[in-house]
Amino acid sequence: MIHIVFQQGDAALLKEAMQLDETLTGDIFEIKDDWAVGPIDHIDEEEGWNKRTEWWRSMLQSSPYLNLLGSFDDRNTVSSIKEKLNEDTEQDAWIWMGQNQHDVVGYYWLMRQLREFQGRLMVVYLNNLPFINEKGQLFYPSMISEVLPKEIIKAKKLSRPITLSEFEIDPDEWKRLSEENATVRILEGGKKISGKEDSYYDTEVIKNCTGEWQKANRVILNTVNRMKVKTGDVFLMWRMKQLIAEGKLEANGDIEKGWKDFDVRKFEKTQGKIEKEKETTAE
């Protein structure tokens, strides 16, 4: 058995679940890119791939993840998956998806490359399905990693073969998304993905800022934890810097240095006047 996941936390959870259920034992492959953001046009060509790589390079500058650039290539991961499936023709691959755009867009990218294995690909999609959390309460997870290891054992019963019609339709969905080439892609329900403008998450960043100075990395962390439709902190930091450039947020410090090296607050036209009044009162 081969497992394919789209997030690091999902791989860690499956490893825990394997200790509880040996029938789940198998190699785990992670598709590491976040295909829900960034350029994807002509991605099958070297020019398109390089364009996406350069986009990520610009996004990762000054981030805590700069060392990750070039540390993986999902094309190599797919090659390894194919090699495993060709070595053992009795082996199946299970694709694990949570109800979020990160996983679903990654699935669309993957599907068109695995057509030759129709009949050997299973999917486990936690789509509007309830699970039990640590408190014994029912909840609807958006990510695989939110499920308890013992619940993953139950989730495996949801696995089903990817149908022939899906092998025909899903690659076309990727083609549509790549031709649209929106910077942001979100999940609207089921497996429906819609493209959105660059500024889609801007309101989430702004509402986590106040009129007082806060460390930029703290604002990003709060935004990630509080937002319902999730995206990565690297993308949110890029949008924060764009909002600063547009005068919607104000920065104190060098935004080209690390995330901890500058503060941010909402831009207030009256802020300078207020501070001046405070200085006058102090005198």
Backbone hydrogen bonds in HBPLUS format (Angstrom, degrees):
<---DONOR---> <-ACCEPTOR-->    atom                        ^
c    i                          cat <-CA-CA->   ^        H-A-AA   ^      H-
h    n   atom  resd res      DA  || num        DHA   H-A  angle D-A-AA Bond
n    s   type  num  typ     dist DA aas  dist angle  dist       angle   num
A0002-ILE N   A0092-ASP O   2.93 MM  90  6.24 148.3  2.03 152.1 160.8     1
A0094-TRP N   A0002-ILE O   2.69 MM  92  6.04 166.6  1.71 161.3 162.8     2
A0003-HIS N   A0027-ASP O   2.78 MM  24  6.11 165.8  1.80 167.2 170.9     3
A0029-PHE N   A0003-HIS O   2.78 MM  26  6.13 162.9  1.81 159.5 164.5     4
A0004-ILE N   A0094-TRP O   2.77 MM  90  6.05 153.2  1.85 167.3 165.2     5
A0096-TRP N   A0004-ILE O   2.95 MM  92  6.16 172.5  1.95 174.4 174.0     6
A0005-VAL N   A0029-PHE O   2.91 MM  24  6.34 161.0  1.95 160.0 166.2     7
A0031-ILE N   A0005-VAL O   2.88 MM  26  6.30 164.8  1.91 158.7 159.1     8
A0010-ASP N   A0007-GLN O   3.04 MM   3  5.38 132.1  2.28 104.7 117.3     9
A0011-ALA N   A0007-GLN O   3.38 MM   4  6.85 149.2  2.49 148.7 156.5    10
A0012-ALA N   A0008-GLN O   3.22 MM   4  6.61 158.1  2.27 151.0 156.5    11
A0013-LEU N   A0009-GLY O   3.07 MM   4  6.27 153.3  2.14 141.5 148.6    12
A0014-LEU N   A0010-ASP O   3.01 MM   4  6.26 160.2  2.05 149.7 154.4    13
A0015-LYS N   A0011-ALA O   3.12 MM   4  6.39 152.0  2.20 146.1 153.2    14
A0016-GLU N   A0012-ALA O   3.23 MM   4  6.58 149.2  2.33 142.3 149.8    15
A0016-GLU N   A0013-LEU O   3.07 MM   3  5.14 118.5  2.46  96.6 111.5    16
A0017-ALA N   A0013-LEU O   2.93 MM   4  6.27 156.9  1.98 151.5 158.5    17
A0018-MET N   A0014-LEU O   2.90 MM   4  6.12 145.7  2.02 147.4 156.0    18
A0019-GLN N   A0016-GLU O   3.13 MM   3  5.42 137.0  2.33 102.3 113.5    19
A0020-LEU N   A0017-ALA O   2.98 MM   3  5.20 141.3  2.13 102.6 114.1    20
A0021-ASP N   A0017-ALA O   2.95 MM   4  6.22 138.0  2.13 146.5 159.4    21
A0024-LEU N   A0021-ASP O   3.11 MM   3  5.91 166.7  2.13 120.9 125.2    22
A0025-THR N   A0022-GLU O   3.03 MM   3  5.25 161.3  2.06 109.6 115.7    23
A0037-VAL N   A0034-ASP O   3.39 MM   3  6.30 168.6  2.41 123.4 123.9    24
A0185-ARG N   A0036-ALA O   2.86 MM 149  5.01 138.2  2.04 168.0 160.6    25
A0038-GLY N   A0183-THR O   2.81 MM 145  4.69 141.8  1.95 135.4 138.9    26
A0045-GLU N   A0042-HIS O   3.06 MM   3  5.55 158.3  2.11 112.2 119.1    27
A0049-TRP N   A0045-GLU O   2.97 MM   4  6.28 160.7  2.01 157.0 163.1    28
A0050-ASN N   A0046-GLU O   2.86 MM   4  6.01 162.4  1.89 150.4 155.1    29
A0051-LYS N   A0047-GLU O   2.98 MM   4  6.14 146.2  2.10 139.5 149.0    30
A0052-ARG N   A0048-GLY O   3.11 MM   4  6.41 155.1  2.18 145.4 150.6    31
A0053-THR N   A0049-TRP O   2.95 MM   4  6.24 158.1  2.00 149.2 155.9    32
A0054-GLU N   A0050-ASN O   2.90 MM   4  6.09 158.8  1.94 149.1 153.8    33
A0055-TRP N   A0051-LYS O   3.02 MM   4  6.23 147.2  2.13 140.0 149.4    34
A0056-TRP N   A0052-ARG O   3.01 MM   4  6.33 160.8  2.04 153.5 157.2    35
A0057-ARG N   A0053-THR O   2.89 MM   4  6.13 148.1  1.99 142.3 152.4    36
A0058-SER N   A0054-GLU O   3.00 MM   4  6.27 156.4  2.05 148.9 152.7    37
A0059-MET N   A0055-TRP O   3.07 MM   4  6.33 148.6  2.17 143.1 152.4    38
A0060-LEU N   A0056-TRP O   2.91 MM   4  6.03 149.5  2.00 152.1 158.7    39
A0063-SER N   A0060-LEU O   2.99 MM   3  5.17 159.3  2.04 129.8 129.2    40
A0068-LEU N   A0065-TYR O   2.84 MM   3  5.46 162.3  1.88 121.5 127.7    41
A0069-LEU N   A0066-LEU O   3.25 MM   3  5.81 158.0  2.31 113.4 118.9    42
A0071-SER N   A0068-LEU O   2.86 MM   3  5.14 160.4  1.90 135.4 133.9    43
A0076-ASN N   A0073-ASP O   2.87 MM   3  5.48 132.7  2.09 116.2 127.6    44
A0077-THR N   A0073-ASP O   3.28 MM   4  6.74 148.9  2.38 142.4 151.4    45
A0078-VAL N   A0074-ASP O   2.97 MM   4  6.24 157.5  2.02 148.1 152.6    46
A0079-SER N   A0075-ARG O   3.07 MM   4  6.31 153.8  2.14 140.1 147.4    47
A0080-SER N   A0076-ASN O   2.97 MM   4  6.27 148.7  2.07 144.7 152.7    48
A0081-ILE N   A0077-THR O   2.97 MM   4  6.31 151.0  2.06 147.2 155.4    49
A0082-LYS N   A0078-VAL O   2.96 MM   4  6.23 164.1  1.98 155.3 158.7    50
A0083-GLU N   A0079-SER O   2.96 MM   4  6.15 154.2  2.03 142.2 149.8    51
A0084-LYS N   A0080-SER O   3.01 MM   4  6.26 156.7  2.07 146.6 151.7    52
A0085-LEU N   A0081-ILE O   3.03 MM   4  6.31 161.0  2.07 152.3 157.3    53
A0086-ASN N   A0082-LYS O   2.88 MM   4  6.05 148.7  1.98 149.1 157.7    54
A0087-GLU N   A0083-GLU O   2.97 MM   4  6.10 144.0  2.10 143.0 152.4    55
A0088-ASP N   A0084-LYS O   3.29 MM   4  6.50 152.1  2.37 145.8 151.2    56
A0091-GLN N   A0088-ASP O   3.09 MM   3  5.55 164.5  2.12 115.9 120.5    57
A0093-ALA N   A0120-ARG O   2.95 MM  27  6.38 161.9  1.98 165.0 170.9    58
A0122-MET N   A0093-ALA O   2.77 MM  29  6.05 171.1  1.78 162.6 165.1    59
A0095-ILE N   A0122-MET O   2.79 MM  27  6.06 163.0  1.82 143.0 147.6    60
A0124-VAL N   A0095-ILE O   2.81 MM  29  6.10 161.3  1.85 162.7 161.5    61
A0097-MET N   A0124-VAL O   2.87 MM  27  6.14 170.0  1.88 162.0 160.4    62
A0126-LEU N   A0097-MET O   3.02 MM  29  6.41 163.8  2.05 167.2 166.3    63
A0100-ASN N   A0098-GLY O   2.89 MM   2  5.66 130.8  2.14 107.9  92.9    64
A0104-VAL N   A0100-ASN O   3.17 MM   4  6.37 171.8  2.18 155.2 157.7    65
A0105-VAL N   A0101-GLN O   2.93 MM   4  5.73 167.7  1.94 145.2 149.2    66
A0106-GLY N   A0102-HIS O   3.26 MM   4  6.19 152.3  2.34 132.6 140.7    67
A0107-TYR N   A0103-ASP O   2.86 MM   4  6.10 144.8  1.99 144.0 154.2    68
A0108-TYR N   A0104-VAL O   3.03 MM   4  6.40 153.6  2.10 146.1 152.1    69
A0109-TRP N   A0105-VAL O   3.00 MM   4  6.32 157.8  2.05 150.8 156.5    70
A0110-LEU N   A0106-GLY O   2.99 MM   4  6.19 151.2  2.08 143.6 151.6    71
A0111-MET N   A0107-TYR O   2.88 MM   4  5.99 157.6  1.93 156.4 161.7    72
A0113-GLN N   A0110-LEU O   3.00 MM   3  5.58 152.4  2.08 117.3 126.0    73
A0114-LEU N   A0111-MET O   3.13 MM   3  5.39 159.0  2.17 109.5 115.8    74
A0117-PHE N   A0114-LEU O   3.05 MM   3  5.69 163.3  2.07 119.0 124.4    75
A0118-GLN N   A0115-ARG O   3.20 MM   3  5.64 144.0  2.33 125.7 122.1    76
A0120-ARG N   A0117-PHE O   2.86 MM   3  5.49 156.7  1.91 144.2 146.9    77
A0162-ILE N   A0121-LEU O   2.97 MM  41  5.94 163.5  2.00 157.4 154.9    78
A0123-VAL N   A0160-ARG O   2.86 MM  37  5.62 155.7  1.92 155.2 161.2    79
A0160-ARG N   A0123-VAL O   3.17 MM  37  5.62 146.7  2.28 138.1 147.0    80
A0127-ASN N   A0125-TYR O   2.88 MM   2  5.51 134.2  2.09 105.6  91.6    81
A0131-PHE N   A0139-PHE O   2.83 MM   8  5.50 156.6  1.88 156.5 164.1    82
A0139-PHE N   A0131-PHE O   2.82 MM   8  5.50 146.1  1.93 151.3 160.9    83
A0133-ASN N   A0137-GLN O   2.84 MM   4  5.48 158.6  1.88 152.4 157.9    84
A0136-GLY N   A0133-ASN O   2.97 MM   3  5.32 162.1  2.00 116.1 119.8    85
A0146-GLU N   A0143-MET O   3.12 MM   3  5.59 162.2  2.16 113.2 118.9    86
A0147-VAL N   A0144-ILE O   3.06 MM   3  5.81 169.2  2.07 125.3 128.8    87
A0151-GLU N   A0148-LEU O   2.88 MM   3  5.13 131.2  2.12 105.6 119.9    88
A0152-ILE N   A0148-LEU O   3.07 MM   4  6.48 134.9  2.29 148.1 161.4    89
A0152-ILE N   A0149-PRO O   3.10 MM   3  5.11 131.6  2.34  95.6 108.8    90
A0154-LYS N   A0151-GLU O   3.02 MM   3  5.06 123.0  2.35  94.0 108.4    91
A0155-ALA N   A0151-GLU O   2.84 MM   4  6.18 147.7  1.94 142.3 152.8    92
A0156-LYS N   A0152-ILE O   3.04 MM   4  6.30 136.7  2.23 147.0 155.1    93
A0157-LYS N   A0154-LYS O   3.04 MM   3  5.76 156.6  2.10 116.7 123.4    94
A0158-LEU N   A0155-ALA O   2.78 MM   3  5.39 160.1  1.81 118.4 125.4    95
A0159-SER N   A0156-LYS O   3.12 MM   3  5.44 163.5  2.15 107.9 113.1    96
A0167-PHE N   A0163-THR O   3.07 MM   4  6.45 148.3  2.17 145.1 154.0    97
A0168-GLU N   A0164-LEU O   3.13 MM   4  6.46 130.4  2.39 138.3 151.4    98
A0168-GLU N   A0165-SER O   3.14 MM   3  5.03 133.0  2.37  91.0 104.0    99
A0169-ILE N   A0165-SER O   2.83 MM   4  6.06 153.9  1.90 148.6 156.1   100
A0170-ASP N   A0166-GLU O   2.87 MM   4  5.41 156.8  1.92 139.0 146.6   101
A0172-ASP N   A0169-ILE O   2.98 MM   3  5.32 125.5  2.29 106.9 121.4   102
A0173-GLU N   A0169-ILE O   3.16 MM   4  6.56 137.6  2.35 144.0 156.3   103
A0173-GLU N   A0170-ASP O   3.00 MM   3  4.98 126.0  2.30  95.9 110.5   104
A0174-TRP N   A0170-ASP O   3.20 MM   4  6.64 151.2  2.29 150.1 156.7   105
A0175-LYS N   A0171-PRO O   3.10 MM   4  6.41 153.7  2.17 141.2 148.4   106
A0176-ARG N   A0172-ASP O   2.95 MM   4  6.26 153.0  2.02 145.1 151.7   107
A0177-LEU N   A0173-GLU O   3.00 MM   4  6.30 162.0  2.04 150.5 154.9   108
A0178-SER N   A0174-TRP O   2.86 MM   4  6.09 160.0  1.90 155.3 160.6   109
A0179-GLU N   A0175-LYS O   3.00 MM   4  6.15 152.6  2.08 146.3 153.4   110
A0180-GLU N   A0176-ARG O   2.96 MM   4  6.15 151.8  2.04 146.9 155.0   111
A0181-ASN N   A0177-LEU O   2.79 MM   4  5.93 156.9  1.84 146.4 153.5   112
A0196-LYS N   A0184-VAL O   2.70 MM  12  5.02 160.4  1.74 148.2 149.1   113
A0186-ILE N   A0194-SER O   2.93 MM   8  5.48 162.9  1.95 156.1 157.6   114
A0194-SER N   A0186-ILE O   2.92 MM   8  5.48 158.3  1.97 153.9 160.7   115
A0188-GLU N   A0192-LYS O   2.85 MM   4  5.56 170.6  1.86 163.9 167.2   116
A0192-LYS N   A0189-GLY O   2.92 MM   3  5.69 165.9  1.93 148.7 150.1   117
A0200-TYR N   A0197-GLU O   3.14 MM   3  5.59 157.6  2.19 124.7 124.0   118
A0202-ASP N   A0199-SER O   2.98 MM   3  5.17 163.2  2.01 115.1 120.5   119
A0204-GLU N   A0201-TYR O   3.03 MM   3  5.43 130.3  2.28 108.2 121.2   120
A0205-VAL N   A0201-TYR O   3.36 MM   4  6.81 151.0  2.45 150.7 158.5   121
A0205-VAL N   A0202-ASP O   3.10 MM   3  5.25 118.5  2.50  99.2 113.6   122
A0206-ILE N   A0202-ASP O   2.97 MM   4  6.25 170.1  1.98 160.9 163.2   123
A0207-LYS N   A0203-THR O   3.03 MM   4  6.04 163.4  2.05 144.3 148.5   124
A0208-ASN N   A0205-VAL O   3.20 MM   3  5.48 148.0  2.31 104.5 113.8   125
A0209-CYS N   A0206-ILE O   2.98 MM   3  5.25 162.6  2.01 112.4 117.2   126
A0266-LYS N   A0210-THR O   2.73 MM  56  5.52 171.2  1.74 148.2 151.4   127
A0214-GLN N   A0264-VAL O   3.05 MM  50  5.45 148.2  2.15 138.0 147.2   128
A0264-VAL N   A0214-GLN O   2.76 MM  50  5.45 150.7  1.84 150.6 159.6   129
A0218-ARG N   A0215-LYS O   3.02 MM   3  5.26 126.9  2.31 102.7 116.7   130
A0219-VAL N   A0215-LYS O   3.14 MM   4  6.56 154.1  2.21 154.1 161.3   131
A0216-ALA N   A0262-PHE O   3.11 MM  46  6.14 168.4  2.12 155.4 152.3   132
A0220-ILE N   A0216-ALA O   3.07 MM   4  6.38 160.6  2.11 152.5 157.5   133
A0221-LEU N   A0217-ASN O   3.00 MM   4  6.15 157.4  2.05 141.0 147.2   134
A0222-ASN N   A0218-ARG O   2.95 MM   4  6.17 164.0  1.98 150.9 154.9   135
A0223-THR N   A0219-VAL O   2.91 MM   4  6.11 154.3  1.98 146.5 154.2   136
A0224-VAL N   A0220-ILE O   2.95 MM   4  6.19 165.0  1.97 155.2 157.9   137
A0225-ASN N   A0221-LEU O   3.06 MM   4  6.26 161.0  2.10 149.8 154.9   138
A0226-ARG N   A0222-ASN O   3.00 MM   4  6.07 144.8  2.13 145.7 154.4   139
A0227-MET N   A0223-THR O   2.96 MM   4  5.82 153.3  2.04 155.4 159.6   140
A0236-LEU N   A0232-GLY O   3.21 MM   4  6.50 160.5  2.25 146.4 152.1   141
A0237-MET N   A0233-ASP O   2.93 MM   4  6.07 151.6  2.01 144.8 151.7   142
A0238-TRP N   A0234-VAL O   3.11 MM   4  6.39 153.9  2.18 144.5 151.3   143
A0239-ARG N   A0235-PHE O   3.04 MM   4  6.40 154.4  2.11 147.9 154.8   144
A0240-MET N   A0236-LEU O   2.85 MM   4  6.14 149.0  1.95 144.8 154.0   145
A0241-LYS N   A0237-MET O   3.02 MM   4  6.30 159.7  2.06 151.0 154.7   146
A0242-GLN N   A0238-TRP O   3.05 MM   4  6.36 145.8  2.17 140.8 150.7   147
A0243-LEU N   A0239-ARG O   2.87 MM   4  6.16 152.1  1.95 149.3 156.7   148
A0244-ILE N   A0240-MET O   2.95 MM   4  6.28 144.4  2.07 145.2 155.4   149
A0245-ALA N   A0241-LYS O   3.01 MM   4  6.25 156.6  2.06 143.0 148.9   150
A0246-GLU N   A0242-GLN O   2.95 MM   4  6.20 140.6  2.11 141.8 152.7   151
A0248-LYS N   A0243-LEU O   2.89 MM   5  5.20 147.0  2.00 165.2 162.1   152
A0249-LEU N   A0243-LEU O   3.25 MM   6  5.61 141.3  2.41 118.1 114.7   153
A0247-GLY N   A0244-ILE O   3.07 MM   3  5.13 157.2  2.12 103.2 110.3   154
A0250-GLU N   A0265-ARG O   2.83 MM  15  5.38 168.3  1.84 165.5 167.5   155
A0265-ARG N   A0250-GLU O   2.99 MM  15  5.38 144.6  2.12 147.0 155.9   156
A0252-ASN N   A0263-ASP O   2.96 MM  11  5.04 154.1  2.02 133.7 136.6   157
A0263-ASP N   A0252-ASN O   2.90 MM  11  5.04 164.4  1.92 140.8 143.7   158
A0257-LYS N   A0254-ASP O   3.19 MM   3  5.69 166.1  2.21 112.7 116.8   159
A0261-ASP N   A0258-GLY O   3.01 MM   3  5.22 161.6  2.04 110.6 116.2   160
A0271-GLN N   A0268-GLU O   3.07 MM   3  5.10 160.3  2.11 104.3 110.6   161
A0274-ILE N   A0270-THR O   2.95 MM   4  6.20 159.2  2.00 159.1 164.8   162
A0275-GLU N   A0271-GLN O   3.01 MM   4  6.29 163.5  2.04 153.9 157.7   163
A0276-LYS N   A0272-GLY O   3.00 MM   4  6.15 151.4  2.08 143.8 151.9   164
A0277-GLU N   A0273-LYS O   2.96 MM   4  6.21 152.7  2.04 147.1 154.1   165
A0278-LYS N   A0274-ILE O   3.00 MM   4  6.31 150.0  2.09 145.9 154.2   166
A0279-GLU N   A0275-GLU O   3.04 MM   4  6.31 153.6  2.11 144.2 150.8   167
A0280-THR N   A0276-LYS O   2.99 MM   4  6.28 153.1  2.07 145.7 153.0   168
A0281-THR N   A0277-GLU O   2.94 MM   4  6.16 159.5  1.98 149.1 154.3   169
A0282-ALA N   A0278-LYS O   2.97 MM   4  6.14 155.7  2.03 146.1 152.8   170
A0283-GLU N   A0279-GLU O   3.13 MM   4  6.38 143.3  2.27 140.6 149.5   171
